[in-house]
Amino acid sequence: MNIQNRGLMLSVGLGIMLNPLNSSMISVAIARLQQVYQLDFTAVSWIIFSFYIASAVAQPIMGKCSDLFGRRKIFLIGLVVVFVSSMMAPLSPSFAWLIVFRIVQSVGTSMMVAVGMAIVRIHVTEKQASALSVLAIFLSGAAAIGPFIGGILIHWWDWHSIFIVNTPFVMASFWFAWKTIPTDEQSNSISGHMNIRRWLKLIDAPGILLFTVALVTLLMGLLSIKSTGDILIWSMMQLAIGLIALIMFIRHELRTASPFIPLQAFAKYPEMTLVNVQYMLVNILFYALFFGIPGYLQQVRHLNEVHAGMTMLALGLGSLIISPIAGRWIDKWGPRPALIVSAALMSFGYILVILLHEASPIFIVIMALAVFGISNGLNAVAMQAALFKSTPKEMIGVASGIFNTSRYLGTIVSSLLIGIVMGDTFSVKGFQMLGVILTLLAVFLIILSLRHQRSSDTQAV
């Protein structure tokens, strides 16, 4: 890899890591935010859900905008948005304003994630799986060390610091991006003036609105059931509104000329569809453990934020060690064998979760985290490679946005699943039950990967 590509990889890596870093650091700040703003857990949890919902909506939009207006431009604007939101969030006069800046931050990081992979896909033409393994180190490493970094920052400098810490990464990424990311060809961008009506039509504003309403109301309905334990009339109304909005969204996307999420592409490219389904399942499995283990460590084993974060480092180390190996393996054999091994490791990891109890040796927790770290490192490279293999080059920006939306939908489902199984109190029995459910899901993922492997082999012959 030449010096230009190394600088490009560094700029993209520093940019895309801001999304998983900020989505994971906040997990250890929940208790502190509850104290500061005097809110219950359900209310303060919107600091997490708002980030995921905004990411799920923004990434397909930004992927589409990058195909239309230029990837370099979108990447640089995203860095500026993150810088401004990260500086403003600590000044929030209320929790509502903090949510607003958190959403803006999510949109900014989504701009970089949606186009970062596409930039590498276009400009790094040799050994792409190895290049993806480098990006996987940034992504998985940032997600895994986020709780540890957040715990240290909050312990010494309070919750404001988890926003301010973004600034040096933003500045470094901007400098390298300005120097190394090539300017997009004029044919890839839209020139001339565009009125608001044409712009709203181009980005499919009605589709965005319907998708957001469906996602938010369904989530609010499920959260209200989870928090009260009862199925109330208001909860049923929220769920009904969400389902109606979802049906309207699907009908609209199938009919509009410029869809927000091109649903017809899923029928046209079944391989891409399967990749997105697998990616959503993978993230349900991964983030259920990612959010579940800190609860076990803090509420059952009574570790503080710093010690829980240190234990979570096993997750990051597993990912960091396997990612370069995964890149070389996938370059040689393709993504499917790595996906099968990853699903098998997840099954084994959840078997270890089922065995956990109040007095389990800590090395069992570390082993489960390391197993999931290795699995996550394999998935980070293999899933991206599978996406590139199954997607036409001309729609890679949109496909990357859809791909990352699948990730956040999986993350949201994992959080809801934890809440439904656990209820209001985290318990070992609930965690074990969660392990049983997710072990079955991991076995299903193995079967899905094996069937797809046989399908790919048949097509190759």
VEXBA-272509 format. One line per field, with one value per residue (C-alpha): residue in one letter; chain; z, y, x. Coordinates in Angstrom, 1 decimal, padded with zeros to 4 digits. Each point is the difference from the previous one (the first is absolute). Layout:
<sites>
resn (A|...) $
chain (A|...) $
up (Z|...) $
north (Y|...) $
east (X|...) $
</sites>
This chain:
<sites>
resn (M|N|I|Q|N|R|G|L|M|L|S|V|G|L|G|I|M|L|N|P|L|N|S|S|M|I|S|V|A|I|A|R|L|Q|Q|V|Y|Q|L|D|F|T|A|V|S|W|I|I|F|S|F|Y|I|A|S|A|V|A|Q|P|I|M|G|K|C|S|D|L|F|G|R|R|K|I|F|L|I|G|L|V|V|V|F|V|S|S|M|M|A|P|L|S|P|S|F|A|W|L|I|V|F|R|I|V|Q|S|V|G|T|S|M|M|V|A|V|G|M|A|I|V|R|I|H|V|T|E|K|Q|A|S|A|L|S|V|L|A|I|F|L|S|G|A|A|A|I|G|P|F|I|G|G|I|L|I|H|W|W|D|W|H|S|I|F|I|V|N|T|P|F|V|M|A|S|F|W|F|A|W|K|T|I|P|T|D|E|Q|S|N|S|I|S|G|H|M|N|I|R|R|W|L|K|L|I|D|A|P|G|I|L|L|F|T|V|A|L|V|T|L|L|M|G|L|L|S|I|K|S|T|G|D|I|L|I|W|S|M|M|Q|L|A|I|G|L|I|A|L|I|M|F|I|R|H|E|L|R|T|A|S|P|F|I|P|L|Q|A|F|A|K|Y|P|E|M|T|L|V|N|V|Q|Y|M|L|V|N|I|L|F|Y|A|L|F|F|G|I|P|G|Y|L|Q|Q|V|R|H|L|N|E|V|H|A|G|M|T|M|L|A|L|G|L|G|S|L|I|I|S|P|I|A|G|R|W|I|D|K|W|G|P|R|P|A|L|I|V|S|A|A|L|M|S|F|G|Y|I|L|V|I|L|L|H|E|A|S|P|I|F|I|V|I|M|A|L|A|V|F|G|I|S|N|G|L|N|A|V|A|M|Q|A|A|L|F|K|S|T|P|K|E|M|I|G|V|A|S|G|I|F|N|T|S|R|Y|L|G|T|I|V|S|S|L|L|I|G|I|V|M|G|D|T|F|S|V|K|G|F|Q|M|L|G|V|I|L|T|L|L|A|V|F|L|I|I|L|S|L|R|H|Q|R|S|S|D|T|Q|A|V) $
chain (A|A|A|A|A|A|A|A|A|A|A|A|A|A|A|A|A|A|A|A|A|A|A|A|A|A|A|A|A|A|A|A|A|A|A|A|A|A|A|A|A|A|A|A|A|A|A|A|A|A|A|A|A|A|A|A|A|A|A|A|A|A|A|A|A|A|A|A|A|A|A|A|A|A|A|A|A|A|A|A|A|A|A|A|A|A|A|A|A|A|A|A|A|A|A|A|A|A|A|A|A|A|A|A|A|A|A|A|A|A|A|A|A|A|A|A|A|A|A|A|A|A|A|A|A|A|A|A|A|A|A|A|A|A|A|A|A|A|A|A|A|A|A|A|A|A|A|A|A|A|A|A|A|A|A|A|A|A|A|A|A|A|A|A|A|A|A|A|A|A|A|A|A|A|A|A|A|A|A|A|A|A|A|A|A|A|A|A|A|A|A|A|A|A|A|A|A|A|A|A|A|A|A|A|A|A|A|A|A|A|A|A|A|A|A|A|A|A|A|A|A|A|A|A|A|A|A|A|A|A|A|A|A|A|A|A|A|A|A|A|A|A|A|A|A|A|A|A|A|A|A|A|A|A|A|A|A|A|A|A|A|A|A|A|A|A|A|A|A|A|A|A|A|A|A|A|A|A|A|A|A|A|A|A|A|A|A|A|A|A|A|A|A|A|A|A|A|A|A|A|A|A|A|A|A|A|A|A|A|A|A|A|A|A|A|A|A|A|A|A|A|A|A|A|A|A|A|A|A|A|A|A|A|A|A|A|A|A|A|A|A|A|A|A|A|A|A|A|A|A|A|A|A|A|A|A|A|A|A|A|A|A|A|A|A|A|A|A|A|A|A|A|A|A|A|A|A|A|A|A|A|A|A|A|A|A|A|A|A|A|A|A|A|A|A|A|A|A|A|A|A|A|A|A|A|A|A|A|A|A|A|A|A|A|A|A|A|A|A|A|A|A|A|A|A|A|A|A|A|A|A|A|A|A|A|A|A|A|A|A|A|A|A|A|A|A|A|A|A|A|A|A|A|A|A|A|A|A|A|A|A) $
up (000.0|-001.1|002.2|-001.6|000.8|003.5|000.6|-001.5|002.2|003.1|-000.8|-000.6|003.0|002.4|-001.4|000.0|003.5|001.4|-000.5|002.0|002.6|000.8|-000.1|002.6|002.3|000.9|001.5|003.2|000.2|000.5|003.8|000.2|-002.4|002.1|003.0|-001.8|-001.7|002.6|-002.5|000.2|-002.1|-002.8|-000.6|000.1|-002.3|-002.9|000.0|-001.4|-002.1|-001.6|-001.3|-001.5|-001.6|-001.5|-001.3|-001.5|-001.8|-000.9|-001.4|-003.1|-000.6|000.2|-002.2|-002.6|000.3|-000.4|-003.3|-001.2|001.4|000.6|002.8|001.0|000.5|002.2|002.0|000.8|000.8|002.4|001.9|000.4|001.2|002.7|001.1|000.5|001.8|002.2|001.2|000.5|001.8|003.3|000.0|-000.2|002.4|000.2|-000.8|-003.1|-001.4|000.8|-002.1|-002.8|-000.1|000.3|-003.1|-001.9|001.1|-001.3|-003.4|-000.2|000.8|-002.4|-002.8|000.4|000.6|-003.1|-002.3|001.6|-001.2|-003.5|-000.1|000.8|-002.5|-002.8|000.7|001.6|-002.9|001.2|002.9|001.1|002.7|001.6|-000.2|001.6|002.8|000.8|000.2|002.1|002.5|000.3|000.1|002.3|002.1|000.6|001.0|002.3|001.9|000.1|003.4|001.5|-001.4|001.0|003.5|000.5|-001.5|002.2|003.1|-000.4|-002.0|000.1|-002.9|-002.0|-000.9|-002.1|-002.5|000.1|-000.5|-003.7|-001.0|-000.4|-002.1|-002.2|-000.6|-000.9|-002.3|-001.7|-000.7|-001.5|-001.9|-001.6|-001.1|-001.1|-001.1|-003.8|-001.3|-001.5|-003.7|-001.2|-001.4|003.5|001.3|-000.7|-001.2|-000.3|002.2|001.5|001.6|003.3|-001.7|-002.3|002.8|002.3|-002.9|-000.8|003.5|000.4|003.0|000.3|000.2|002.6|002.1|-000.2|000.9|003.0|001.2|-000.3|001.8|002.8|000.8|-000.1|002.4|002.3|000.1|000.8|002.6|001.8|000.2|001.3|002.7|001.3|-000.6|-001.2|-003.4|000.2|-002.5|-000.7|-000.7|-002.4|-001.7|-000.5|-001.3|-002.4|-001.3|-000.5|-002.0|-002.1|-000.7|-000.9|-002.5|-001.5|-000.2|-001.9|-002.4|-000.6|-000.5|-002.6|-002.0|000.2|-002.7|002.5|003.1|003.3|000.4|-003.4|001.0|-003.5|000.1|002.6|-002.5|-002.8|002.0|002.3|001.0|001.3|001.8|001.8|001.0|001.7|001.8|001.3|001.0|002.0|001.8|000.7|001.7|002.0|001.3|000.6|001.6|002.3|001.5|-000.3|002.1|002.1|001.4|001.6|001.8|001.3|001.1|001.7|001.4|000.8|000.6|001.4|-002.0|-000.6|-003.4|-000.3|000.9|-002.2|-002.9|000.6|-000.2|-003.2|-001.6|-000.7|-002.7|-001.7|000.2|-001.6|-002.9|-000.4|-000.1|-002.5|-002.4|-001.9|-000.2|-001.2|-002.8|-001.4|000.4|-001.7|-002.9|-000.7|000.7|-000.1|002.8|000.5|001.9|002.5|000.5|000.8|002.5|001.5|000.5|001.7|002.4|000.9|000.8|002.3|001.6|000.9|001.5|002.3|000.9|000.9|002.5|001.8|003.5|003.0|000.9|-003.5|-000.4|-001.8|-002.6|-001.4|-000.6|-001.6|-002.1|-001.3|-000.8|-001.8|-002.1|-000.9|-000.8|-002.4|-001.5|-000.4|-001.7|-002.5|-000.6|-000.4|-003.0|-001.4|-000.1|-001.8|-002.5|-000.5|-000.6|-002.6|-001.7|-000.2|-000.9|-003.3|000.1|-001.1|003.1|002.6|001.9|000.4|000.8|002.7|001.5|000.0|001.4|003.0|000.5|000.4|002.7|002.0|-000.4|001.5|002.8|000.8|000.0|002.3|002.5|000.0|000.4|003.1|001.4|-000.7|001.4|003.0|001.0|002.4|001.9|-001.4|001.3|-000.7|-001.0|-002.5|-001.4|-000.3|-001.8|-002.4|-000.6|-000.9|-002.5|-001.6|-000.2|-002.1|-002.2|-000.4|-001.1|-002.6|-001.2|-000.5|-002.1|-002.0|-000.7|-001.0|-002.4|-001.6|-000.2|-001.9|-002.3|-000.8|-000.7|-002.4|-001.8|-000.3|-001.6) $
north (000.0|003.3|003.2|001.6|-003.0|-000.2|003.6|-000.7|-003.0|001.9|002.9|-002.4|-002.1|003.0|001.3|-003.2|-001.0|003.0|-001.7|-003.2|001.9|002.4|-002.7|-002.1|002.7|001.2|-003.3|000.7|003.5|-001.0|-000.1|003.4|001.6|-001.4|001.8|003.3|000.3|-002.0|-002.4|-003.6|-002.6|-000.2|003.8|000.2|-003.1|002.3|001.4|-003.5|-000.6|003.4|-000.6|-003.4|001.3|003.0|-002.2|-002.5|002.9|002.1|-002.6|-001.0|003.7|000.8|-003.0|001.3|003.5|-001.2|-001.7|003.3|002.8|-001.6|-002.2|002.2|003.0|-002.0|-001.4|003.4|001.5|-002.8|000.7|003.7|-001.1|-002.3|002.7|002.6|-002.4|-001.4|003.5|001.1|-003.2|000.8|003.4|-001.5|001.9|-003.0|-003.7|000.8|002.1|-002.7|-002.4|002.5|000.3|-003.7|-000.5|002.6|-001.8|-003.3|001.6|001.2|-003.3|-001.7|002.2|-001.5|-003.6|000.0|001.3|-001.2|-003.6|001.2|002.2|-003.0|-002.2|002.5|001.2|-003.0|-002.5|-002.7|-002.4|001.6|-002.5|000.9|003.7|-000.8|-001.8|003.2|001.9|-002.9|000.7|003.6|-001.0|-003.0|001.4|003.3|-001.8|-002.4|002.6|002.6|-001.2|000.1|003.4|001.3|-001.4|001.7|003.3|000.2|-001.1|002.9|002.7|-000.7|-000.8|003.1|-001.5|-002.9|002.7|002.2|-003.0|-000.2|003.2|-001.3|-002.9|002.3|002.4|-002.7|-001.7|003.3|000.8|-003.4|-000.1|003.4|-001.1|-003.6|-000.6|000.7|002.5|-001.7|000.0|002.7|-002.7|-001.4|003.3|002.2|003.5|003.1|001.4|-002.2|001.3|-001.4|-001.9|-001.9|-000.7|-001.5|-002.1|-001.1|-001.2|-001.4|002.1|-001.8|-003.4|001.4|001.3|-003.2|-002.1|002.2|000.0|-003.8|-000.5|002.5|-001.0|-003.7|000.5|002.3|-002.6|-002.9|002.1|001.0|-003.6|-000.9|002.7|-000.5|-003.8|000.5|000.4|003.4|001.6|002.7|-002.7|-001.7|003.3|000.7|-003.5|000.4|003.3|-001.5|-003.0|002.3|002.3|-003.0|-001.3|003.5|000.2|-003.3|001.0|003.4|-001.3|-002.6|002.8|003.0|000.7|001.0|-002.2|000.8|-003.8|-001.7|-003.1|-001.3|-000.4|-002.7|-002.0|000.8|-000.9|-003.0|-000.4|003.5|-000.6|-003.1|002.0|002.6|-002.6|-001.7|003.3|000.9|-003.4|000.3|003.4|-001.3|-002.8|002.3|003.0|-002.1|-001.2|003.4|001.6|-003.0|-000.8|003.5|-000.5|-003.4|001.4|003.1|-001.2|-003.6|000.0|003.6|001.3|003.8|001.6|000.0|-003.7|-001.0|001.9|-001.7|-003.4|001.0|000.6|-003.7|000.6|002.7|-002.1|-002.9|002.2|001.7|-003.2|-001.8|002.8|000.0|-003.8|000.1|002.4|-002.4|-003.0|001.7|001.3|-003.6|-002.0|002.6|001.1|-003.0|-002.4|002.9|000.7|-003.7|-000.1|003.3|-001.3|-003.2|002.1|002.0|-003.2|-001.1|003.5|-000.1|-003.5|001.5|002.7|-002.6|-001.5|003.3|000.5|002.3|-001.6|-001.0|000.4|003.3|-001.9|-001.5|003.5|001.0|-003.2|000.8|003.6|-001.2|-002.5|002.8|002.3|-002.5|-000.5|003.7|000.4|-002.6|001.5|003.5|-001.0|-002.9|001.9|003.0|-002.3|-001.9|003.3|001.1|-003.3|000.1|003.7|001.8|002.6|002.8|-000.4|-000.7|003.3|-000.8|-003.7|001.1|002.2|-002.8|-002.4|002.3|000.5|-003.8|000.3|002.5|-001.8|-003.0|002.1|001.4|-003.5|-001.3|002.8|-000.6|-003.8|000.6|002.2|-002.5|-003.0|001.9|002.2|002.8|-001.9|-001.7|-003.6|-003.0|-002.1|002.6|000.2|-003.8|000.0|002.7|-002.3|-002.9|002.1|001.4|-003.4|-001.2|003.1|-000.6|-003.6|001.4|002.3|-002.9|-001.9|003.2|000.4|-003.7|000.1|003.1|-001.5|-003.0|002.4|002.0|-003.2|-001.2|003.3|-000.1|-003.5) $
east (000.0|001.5|000.3|-003.0|-002.2|001.3|-000.9|-003.4|-000.6|001.0|-002.3|-002.9|000.8|000.2|-003.3|-002.1|001.2|-001.9|-003.4|000.7|002.1|-002.8|-002.7|002.0|001.4|-003.4|-000.9|002.0|-001.4|-003.6|000.1|001.7|-002.5|-002.8|001.4|000.7|-003.4|-002.0|-001.6|-001.0|001.8|-002.7|000.2|003.8|000.4|-001.1|003.5|000.9|-003.0|000.0|003.6|-000.9|-003.3|001.8|002.8|-002.5|-001.8|003.1|002.3|-002.1|-000.6|003.7|000.9|-002.4|001.3|003.5|-000.9|-001.6|002.2|003.4|001.4|002.9|-002.3|-002.4|002.9|001.5|-003.4|-000.7|003.2|-001.0|-003.5|001.5|002.4|-002.7|-002.4|002.7|000.9|-003.7|-001.2|001.8|-001.7|-003.5|-002.4|-002.4|-000.2|-002.1|002.8|002.5|-002.2|000.0|003.8|000.3|-002.2|002.1|003.1|-001.5|-000.8|003.6|001.6|-002.5|001.3|003.4|-001.0|-002.3|002.7|003.2|-000.3|-001.0|003.1|002.2|-002.0|000.7|003.5|001.7|-000.1|002.4|-000.5|-003.3|-000.7|003.4|-001.0|-003.4|001.8|001.8|-003.3|-001.4|002.7|-001.3|-003.6|000.1|002.8|-001.9|-003.2|001.8|002.2|-002.8|-001.4|003.5|000.9|-003.4|000.4|003.4|-001.2|-003.1|001.9|002.5|-001.8|-003.8|-002.3|000.9|003.4|-001.5|-001.0|003.1|002.3|-001.2|001.8|003.6|-001.3|-002.1|002.8|002.5|-002.5|-000.8|003.6|000.8|-003.3|000.7|003.5|-000.7|-003.7|-000.2|-002.5|-003.0|-000.5|-002.4|-002.3|-000.6|-001.3|-003.0|000.8|-002.2|-002.7|-002.7|-003.1|-001.4|-002.8|002.3|002.4|-002.7|-001.2|003.6|000.7|-003.6|-001.1|-003.4|001.8|002.4|-002.9|-002.0|003.1|000.8|-003.6|-000.2|003.3|-000.7|-003.6|000.7|002.9|-002.0|-002.8|002.3|001.9|-003.2|-001.1|003.5|000.0|-003.5|-000.3|-003.6|-001.5|-001.7|-002.3|002.6|002.6|-002.3|-000.7|003.7|000.6|-003.0|001.3|003.4|-001.3|-002.2|003.0|002.2|-002.6|-000.3|003.7|000.4|-002.8|001.5|003.6|-001.2|-001.8|002.2|002.6|002.8|-000.5|001.7|000.7|-000.2|-002.1|-000.2|003.8|-000.5|-002.0|002.4|003.2|-001.0|003.7|000.1|-003.3|001.4|003.1|-002.2|-002.2|003.1|001.6|-003.1|000.0|003.7|-000.5|-002.9|002.3|003.0|-001.7|-002.2|003.3|001.6|-002.8|-000.7|003.5|000.5|-003.4|001.1|003.4|-001.4|-003.4|000.8|003.8|-000.1|003.0|000.4|000.0|003.8|000.4|-002.9|001.5|003.4|-001.7|-001.7|003.4|000.2|-002.7|002.2|003.2|-001.7|-001.1|003.3|002.0|-002.2|-000.8|003.4|-000.1|-003.6|000.9|002.6|-002.3|-002.9|002.2|000.9|-003.2|-002.8|-002.3|-002.3|002.3|000.8|-003.7|-000.6|002.8|-001.2|-003.6|001.5|002.0|-003.1|-001.8|002.9|000.1|-003.7|000.4|002.6|-002.6|-002.5|002.5|000.6|-001.3|000.7|003.3|001.3|003.8|000.7|002.1|-003.3|-001.3|003.4|-000.1|-003.5|001.0|003.2|-002.1|-002.4|002.9|001.5|-003.5|-000.5|003.4|-000.9|-003.4|001.3|002.1|-002.1|-003.3|001.5|001.7|-003.2|-001.8|002.5|-000.2|-003.8|-000.5|000.5|002.7|-002.4|-002.2|002.6|-000.7|-003.7|000.8|002.5|-002.7|-002.6|002.7|000.6|-003.7|-000.2|002.7|-002.0|-003.2|001.7|001.4|-003.4|-001.6|002.8|-000.7|-003.7|000.6|002.1|-002.8|-002.8|001.9|001.5|-002.9|000.8|002.7|003.1|000.3|002.1|-003.0|-001.1|003.5|000.1|-003.4|001.3|003.0|-002.3|-002.1|003.1|001.8|-003.0|000.3|003.7|-000.7|-002.5|002.7|002.4|-002.7|-000.6|003.7|000.5|-003.0|001.3|003.5|-001.4|-002.0|003.1|002.0|-002.7|000.0|003.8|-000.2) $
</sites>
